[in-house]
């Protein structure tokens, strides 16, 4: 009874007109926006509270750049014709390509816009530069990669075919030697760096 009386006395002294404000915590999820072009903005699939550990802290899929397309075969010297396949290093990416055929005179050439790659490209006799890049929604386009193809019209001439094969072998060996020199140079630089820090 004494407790109730004391409590009643304390309540009688409270000014019930006093305004009491209580902070209210509201958890709001805000979509993370990534600019895909100068005029277009789209929300990504990640909200502001999520982190994708596979891409590093604070980096969304929109910031990841696709790897360069792969040519098979790589550019080089060929007899009569060559069938080229282009693939992306990332599954699900679309590959776009264009072909520029060199003309007989300097400055001449036939250039087309980029087209979607769906099946092998067949090149006949001539000198060609083939460019390609990979594209996929949610990623930055890959860098454009190019390969040069020289296709020699030998027909049934076995001597011509033999000369082209010989030239192709010489070209291949020269490329291997160039790579070997570059690798040797890189190893020397690395060795010098190690010796400098020791």
C-alpha positions in Angstrom: 0.0 0.0 0.0 2.9 2.4 0.8 4.4 1.7 -2.6 1.2 2.5 -4.4 0.8 5.7 -2.4 4.4 6.8 -3.2 3.9 6.1 -6.9 0.6 8.0 -6.9 2.3 11.0 -5.3 5.0 11.0 -8.0 2.5 10.7 -10.8 0.6 13.7 -9.5 3.6 15.9 -10.0 4.2 15.1 -13.7 3.2 17.7 -16.2 1.2 15.6 -18.7 1.4 18.4 -21.3 5.1 18.0 -21.8 6.0 16.7 -25.2 8.3 13.7 -25.2 10.1 12.7 -28.4 11.4 9.2 -28.8 13.9 8.5 -31.6 12.6 5.8 -34.0 15.1 3.7 -35.9 14.0 2.7 -39.4 16.2 0.4 -41.5 15.9 1.4 -45.2 17.5 -0.5 -48.0 18.6 1.8 -50.8 19.4 0.4 -54.3 23.0 0.9 -55.4 23.1 2.7 -58.8 25.9 2.4 -61.4 26.1 4.6 -64.4 26.3 2.6 -67.6 26.5 5.5 -70.0 26.5 9.3 -69.9 22.7 9.5 -70.1 21.5 6.2 -68.7 21.5 4.9 -65.1 20.3 1.5 -63.9 20.1 -0.1 -60.5 22.3 -3.0 -59.8 21.2 -6.2 -58.1 23.1 -5.3 -54.9 21.5 -3.1 -52.3 23.5 -0.7 -50.2 24.0 -3.2 -47.3 25.4 -6.1 -49.4 29.1 -6.7 -50.3 30.1 -9.2 -52.9 33.2 -10.9 -51.5 34.1 -12.4 -54.9 34.7 -9.0 -56.4 36.1 -7.2 -53.4 34.7 -4.8 -51.0 32.4 -2.1 -52.5 32.9 -3.3 -56.1 29.8 -4.3 -58.0 29.5 -6.5 -61.1 29.0 -3.3 -63.2 32.7 -2.4 -62.5 34.2 -5.6 -63.7 35.7 -5.7 -67.2 35.3 -8.7 -69.5 38.4 -10.5 -70.7 39.5 -10.2 -74.3 38.1 -12.5 -77.0 40.2 -15.4 -78.1 40.9 -16.2 -81.8 41.3 -19.7 -83.0 43.5 -19.9 -85.0 45.5 -16.8 -84.2 46.5 -14.5 -87.0 49.2 -15.5 -89.5 49.8 -16.9 -92.9 47.4 -19.3 -94.6 46.8 -21.2 -97.9 43.7 -20.6 -100.0 41.3 -20.0 -97.0 41.0 -20.0 -93.3 38.1 -20.6 -90.9 38.2 -18.5 -87.8 36.4 -19.0 -84.5 36.2 -16.3 -81.8 35.2 -17.1 -78.3 34.9 -15.1 -75.1 36.8 -15.9 -71.9 33.6 -15.4 -70.0 30.7 -17.7 -70.4 27.5 -16.0 -71.6 29.2 -13.1 -73.2 28.4 -12.0 -76.8 31.2 -11.5 -79.2 31.2 -8.7 -81.8 33.6 -8.6 -84.7 34.4 -6.7 -87.8 36.7 -7.4 -90.8 38.8 -5.0 -92.7 40.2 -6.2 -96.0 43.3 -4.4 -97.3 43.1 -3.1 -100.8 45.6 -3.4 -103.6 46.7 0.3 -103.1 47.8 2.0 -99.9 44.9 3.6 -98.1 42.3 1.4 -99.8 40.3 -1.1 -97.8 36.8 -2.5 -97.2 35.5 -2.0 -93.7 32.3 -3.2 -92.1 30.6 -2.4 -88.9 30.7 -4.8 -85.9 28.5 -7.9 -86.2 27.5 -10.5 -83.7 29.7 -13.7 -84.0 27.5 -16.8 -84.4 29.6 -19.2 -86.5 33.1 -19.6 -88.1 34.3 -16.7 -90.3 35.7 -18.0 -93.6 38.4 -15.8 -95.2 39.5 -16.3 -98.8 42.7 -14.9 -100.4 43.7 -11.5 -99.3 45.1 -9.5 -96.3 42.6 -9.0 -93.5 42.5 -7.4 -90.0 39.8 -8.9 -87.8 38.8 -7.0 -84.6 36.6 -8.3 -81.8 35.3 -7.5 -78.4 33.1 -9.2 -75.8 29.9 -7.7 -74.3 27.6 -8.8 -71.5 24.9 -7.0 -69.5 26.2 -6.0 -66.1 29.9 -5.8 -67.2 32.1 -3.3 -69.0 32.9 -4.3 -72.6 36.3 -6.0 -73.1 39.1 -4.2 -74.9 39.1 -4.6 -78.7 41.6 -7.2 -79.8 42.7 -7.6 -83.4 44.5 -10.2 -85.4 46.0 -10.0 -89.0 45.4 -12.8 -91.5 47.2 -13.2 -94.8 45.6 -15.8 -97.1 47.6 -16.7 -100.2 45.7 -18.0 -103.3 47.8 -21.1 -104.2 45.0 -23.1 -105.8 46.4 -26.6 -106.6 50.0 -25.2 -107.0 52.0 -27.4 -104.6 55.1 -25.2 -104.9 53.1 -22.2 -103.8 51.7 -24.2 -100.9 55.2 -25.3 -99.9 56.5 -21.7 -100.0 53.7 -20.5 -97.9 54.2 -23.3 -95.4 57.9 -22.5 -95.3 57.2 -18.8 -94.8 54.7 -19.6 -92.1 57.3 -21.7 -90.3 59.8 -18.9 -90.6 57.2 -16.4 -89.2 56.3 -18.8 -86.4 60.0 -19.2 -85.4 60.5 -15.5 -85.5 57.5 -14.9 -83.2 58.8 -17.6 -80.8 62.3 -15.9 -80.8 60.7 -12.5 -80.2 58.7 -14.0 -77.2 61.9 -15.6 -75.9 63.8 -12.3 -76.1 60.9 -10.5 -74.3 60.8 -13.2 -71.6 64.6 -13.1 -71.2 64.5 -9.3 -70.9 61.7 -9.6 -68.2 63.7 -12.1 -66.2 66.8 -9.9 -66.3 64.8 -6.9 -65.1 63.3 -9.0 -62.3 66.8 -10.3 -61.3 68.2 -6.7 -61.2 65.2 -5.6 -59.0 65.9 -8.5 -56.6 69.7 -7.7 -56.4 68.9 -4.0 -55.8 66.7 -4.7 -52.8 69.1 -7.3 -51.3 
